[in-house]
Amino acid sequence: CALLCMLLYTGLFYALRGEIDKFLEGEVHEFILTVSSHPNDDAGLEQAIRIELGSRARHDLAFRLFDQRGQVIVTSEPDDPLAGSWIPPSRWSDKAPHLYFETVRPTGRRFPFRVCSLRVNTPDGRACTAQVSYLLDQMTRSLALFRRVCAGGLIFATFLAVAAGRILSRRSLRPVQTLTETANQIGANTLGERLPLAGTDDELDRLAATINGMLDRIERHVSQIQQFTADASHELRSPLAALRGNAEVALNRDRPAEELR
């Protein structure tokens, strides 16, 4: 159950982040179109993106434009926590226009941001970096809720496994208890008793059949010993009676020791 929860959590995490990355990819391309429509007008560009984002019910999306040195040129948020200097990754070549995704948690913020960056050349010839960030509060809450559900499910599964394990173990060990009680009742005078078979042909049935076979052999050997003892005692009865009679006759009167010998 724990492994399943881990796999589901990992799958949910990457699925949610993949959807957010697709959303940010579309937004950064729209932002580039907005940048292209405001050449040499950074103030107008900033006002335009702030007006565009002002209609959103949640302030979870932000746009910003960086120069080559990583200094912010335009930002859509007056108090943008990510508006400081931005250092491009070392593996990001100047000639590579591919998207770069990263997760950033600013100091003092409860929730992280998912950031998508893309190199762009403005109409006035500047090489800049267009960046879109999305607040991961809903994703973080959803993952936290999933973790709580998994924790509750694991606790419930643990108690269920313990209860079911006790029931199944008692049921599976019941034939063993029956075999043990029957075996304890078998003695020298009750060799004719046998261990019961459940008829399931499982390991316990095969064990009981093996023990019953051993009891059959023991019973035959004991019967042979008893028969031999009875025959021997019968054969010895007449000689012993004759010896005893002779001894009694010899002792019926006083005789000297030499005659007794």
C-alpha positions as CSV (number, residue, x, y, z in Angstrom):
1,C,0.0,0.0,0.0
2,A,2.8,2.4,0.8
3,L,4.5,1.6,-2.5
4,L,1.3,2.1,-4.4
5,C,0.7,5.5,-2.6
6,M,4.2,6.6,-3.5
7,L,3.7,5.6,-7.2
8,L,0.3,7.4,-7.3
9,Y,1.8,10.5,-5.6
10,T,4.7,10.6,-8.0
11,G,2.4,10.2,-11.0
12,L,0.0,12.9,-9.7
13,F,2.9,15.3,-9.0
14,Y,4.4,15.0,-12.5
15,A,0.9,15.0,-14.1
16,L,0.0,18.3,-12.4
17,R,3.3,19.9,-13.1
18,G,3.1,18.8,-16.8
19,E,-0.2,20.5,-17.1
20,I,1.1,23.7,-15.5
21,D,4.2,23.6,-17.8
22,K,1.9,23.3,-20.9
23,F,-0.1,26.2,-19.6
24,L,3.0,28.3,-19.0
25,E,4.3,27.5,-22.5
26,G,1.2,28.9,-24.1
27,E,1.3,32.0,-21.8
28,V,4.9,32.8,-22.6
29,H,4.2,32.7,-26.4
30,E,1.3,35.0,-25.9
31,F,3.5,37.3,-23.8
32,I,6.0,37.4,-26.6
33,L,3.3,38.5,-29.0
34,T,2.4,41.3,-26.5
35,V,6.1,42.3,-26.4
36,S,6.2,42.4,-30.2
37,S,3.2,44.7,-30.3
38,H,5.0,47.3,-28.1
39,P,8.3,48.1,-29.7
40,N,10.4,50.7,-27.8
41,D,7.6,51.1,-25.3
42,D,8.4,49.3,-22.1
43,A,6.0,51.5,-20.1
44,G,3.2,50.7,-22.5
45,L,4.1,47.0,-22.4
46,E,4.0,46.9,-18.6
47,Q,0.7,48.7,-18.5
48,A,-0.8,46.4,-21.1
49,I,0.2,43.2,-19.3
50,R,-1.0,44.6,-16.0
51,I,-4.4,45.4,-17.5
52,E,-4.6,42.0,-19.1
53,L,-3.8,40.2,-15.8
54,G,-6.1,42.5,-13.8
55,S,-9.1,40.7,-15.0
56,R,-8.0,37.4,-13.3
57,A,-9.7,36.5,-10.1
58,R,-6.5,35.0,-8.7
59,H,-3.1,36.8,-8.7
60,D,-1.2,33.6,-9.5
61,L,0.2,34.5,-12.9
62,A,3.0,37.0,-13.6
63,F,5.0,38.1,-16.6
64,R,8.4,39.7,-16.7
65,L,11.1,40.7,-19.2
66,F,14.8,40.5,-18.4
67,D,17.7,41.9,-20.3
68,Q,20.9,40.0,-21.2
69,R,22.4,40.8,-17.8
70,G,19.4,39.3,-16.0
71,Q,18.0,42.7,-14.8
72,V,14.2,43.1,-14.9
73,I,12.9,45.4,-17.6
74,V,9.1,44.9,-17.3
75,T,7.0,43.1,-14.7
76,S,3.3,42.6,-14.4
77,E,3.3,42.8,-10.6
78,P,4.1,45.9,-8.6
79,D,5.4,43.8,-5.7
80,D,6.8,41.0,-7.8
81,P,8.8,38.6,-5.5
82,L,10.8,37.3,-8.6
83,A,11.5,40.7,-10.1
84,G,15.1,40.7,-8.8
85,S,18.1,39.8,-10.9
86,W,17.8,36.5,-12.7
87,I,20.8,34.3,-13.6
88,P,20.3,32.2,-16.7
89,P,21.3,28.6,-16.4
90,S,24.8,27.8,-17.6
91,R,23.6,25.1,-20.0
92,W,21.3,27.6,-21.7
93,S,23.2,28.5,-24.9
94,D,22.7,31.9,-26.4
95,K,21.6,30.2,-29.6
96,A,19.1,27.8,-28.0
97,P,15.6,29.2,-28.0
98,H,14.2,26.3,-26.1
99,L,12.0,26.7,-23.0
100,Y,13.6,26.5,-19.5
101,F,11.4,25.4,-16.6
102,E,12.3,25.7,-12.9
103,T,10.6,25.8,-9.5
104,V,11.5,28.7,-7.3
105,R,10.5,29.4,-3.7
106,P,11.2,33.1,-2.8
107,T,12.3,33.8,0.8
108,G,9.3,34.3,3.1
109,R,6.8,32.8,0.7
110,R,4.6,29.8,1.7
111,F,4.2,28.4,-1.8
112,P,6.7,28.1,-4.6
113,F,6.4,29.3,-8.2
114,R,6.7,27.4,-11.4
115,V,8.7,29.5,-13.8
116,C,9.0,29.3,-17.6
117,S,11.7,31.3,-19.4
118,L,12.3,31.8,-23.2
119,R,14.9,33.8,-25.0
120,V,13.4,36.4,-27.4
121,N,14.5,39.3,-29.6
122,T,12.3,42.4,-29.3
123,P,11.4,44.4,-32.4
124,D,13.9,47.1,-31.4
125,G,16.7,44.4,-31.6
126,R,17.3,43.7,-27.9
127,A,18.1,40.2,-26.8
128,C,15.9,39.5,-23.8
129,T,14.3,36.7,-21.7
130,A,10.6,36.5,-21.5
131,Q,9.5,34.8,-18.3
132,V,6.1,33.6,-16.9
133,S,5.6,32.4,-13.4
134,Y,2.7,30.6,-11.8
135,L,1.9,30.3,-8.1
136,L,1.8,26.6,-7.1
137,D,-0.6,27.1,-4.1
138,Q,-3.4,24.9,-5.6
139,M,-1.0,22.2,-6.6
140,T,0.7,22.2,-3.2
141,R,-2.7,22.0,-1.4
142,S,-3.9,19.2,-3.7
143,L,-0.7,17.2,-3.1
144,A,-1.0,17.8,0.7
145,L,-4.6,16.6,0.6
146,F,-3.5,13.5,-1.4
147,R,-0.8,12.8,1.2
148,R,-3.4,13.1,4.0
149,V,-5.7,10.7,2.2
150,C,-2.9,8.3,1.6
151,A,-1.8,8.5,5.3
152,G,-5.4,7.8,6.4
153,G,-5.7,5.0,3.9
154,L,-2.4,3.4,5.1
155,I,-3.6,3.6,8.8
156,F,-6.9,2.0,7.8
157,A,-5.2,-0.6,5.7
158,T,-2.8,-1.4,8.6
159,F,-5.7,-2.1,11.0
160,L,-7.6,-4.0,8.3
161,A,-4.5,-6.1,7.5
162,V,-4.0,-6.9,11.2
163,A,-7.6,-7.9,11.8
164,A,-7.8,-9.9,8.6
165,G,-4.5,-11.5,9.3
166,R,-5.7,-12.6,12.8
167,I,-8.9,-14.1,11.3
168,L,-7.1,-15.8,8.5
169,S,-4.3,-17.1,10.7
170,R,-6.8,-18.6,13.2
171,R,-8.8,-20.2,10.4
172,S,-5.7,-21.6,8.8
173,L,-4.2,-22.8,12.1
174,R,-7.5,-24.5,13.2
175,P,-6.7,-27.8,11.4
176,V,-3.2,-27.7,13.0
177,Q,-4.9,-27.4,16.5
178,T,-7.2,-30.3,15.6
179,L,-4.3,-32.4,14.6
180,T,-2.3,-31.5,17.7
181,E,-5.2,-32.4,20.0
182,T,-5.9,-35.7,18.3
183,A,-2.2,-36.6,18.3
184,N,-2.0,-35.9,22.0
185,Q,-4.8,-38.4,22.6
186,I,-3.1,-41.3,20.8
187,G,-1.2,-43.6,23.2
188,A,-0.3,-47.2,23.6
189,N,-3.9,-48.2,24.3
190,T,-5.4,-46.0,21.5
191,L,-3.2,-46.8,18.6
192,G,-6.3,-47.4,16.5
193,E,-7.1,-43.7,16.3
194,R,-6.1,-41.7,13.3
195,L,-5.7,-38.0,12.5
196,P,-8.7,-36.5,10.7
197,L,-8.3,-35.5,7.1
198,A,-10.1,-32.3,5.8
199,G,-10.2,-33.6,2.2
200,T,-8.5,-30.5,0.8
201,D,-5.4,-32.3,-0.3
202,D,-3.2,-29.5,1.0
203,E,0.0,-29.7,3.0
204,L,-1.8,-30.3,6.2
205,D,-3.8,-33.2,4.7
206,R,-0.6,-34.7,3.3
207,L,1.1,-34.4,6.7
208,A,-1.9,-36.0,8.5
209,A,-1.9,-38.9,5.9
210,T,1.9,-39.4,6.4
211,I,1.4,-39.5,10.2
212,N,-1.5,-41.9,9.8
213,G,0.7,-44.2,7.7
214,M,3.4,-44.0,10.4
215,L,0.7,-44.9,13.1
216,D,-0.4,-47.9,11.0
217,R,3.2,-49.2,10.9
218,I,3.6,-48.6,14.6
219,E,0.3,-50.4,15.4
220,R,1.4,-53.4,13.3
221,H,4.8,-53.6,15.0
222,V,3.2,-53.3,18.5
223,S,0.7,-56.0,17.6
224,Q,3.5,-58.3,16.5
225,I,5.4,-57.6,19.7
226,Q,2.2,-58.4,21.7
227,Q,1.6,-61.6,19.7
228,F,5.2,-62.7,20.3
229,T,5.0,-62.0,24.0
230,A,1.7,-64.0,24.2
231,D,3.2,-66.9,22.3
232,A,6.4,-66.8,24.3
233,S,4.5,-66.8,27.6
234,H,2.3,-69.7,26.5
235,E,5.3,-71.7,25.4
236,L,7.1,-71.1,28.8
237,R,4.1,-71.9,30.9
238,S,4.5,-75.7,30.8
239,P,8.2,-75.8,31.5
240,L,7.9,-73.3,34.3
241,A,5.0,-75.3,35.8
242,A,7.1,-78.5,35.7
243,L,10.1,-76.7,37.3
244,R,7.8,-75.3,40.0
245,G,6.2,-78.7,40.7
246,N,9.6,-80.3,41.0
247,A,10.8,-77.6,43.3
248,E,7.7,-77.9,45.5
249,V,8.2,-81.7,45.7
250,A,11.8,-81.3,46.6
251,L,11.0,-78.8,49.3
252,N,8.0,-80.7,50.9
253,R,10.3,-82.3,53.5
254,D,13.7,-81.6,54.9
255,R,16.5,-82.9,52.7
256,P,20.2,-82.5,52.9
257,A,21.8,-79.8,50.8
258,E,23.5,-82.3,48.5
259,E,20.2,-84.0,47.7
260,L,18.5,-80.6,47.1
261,R,21.3,-79.7,44.7
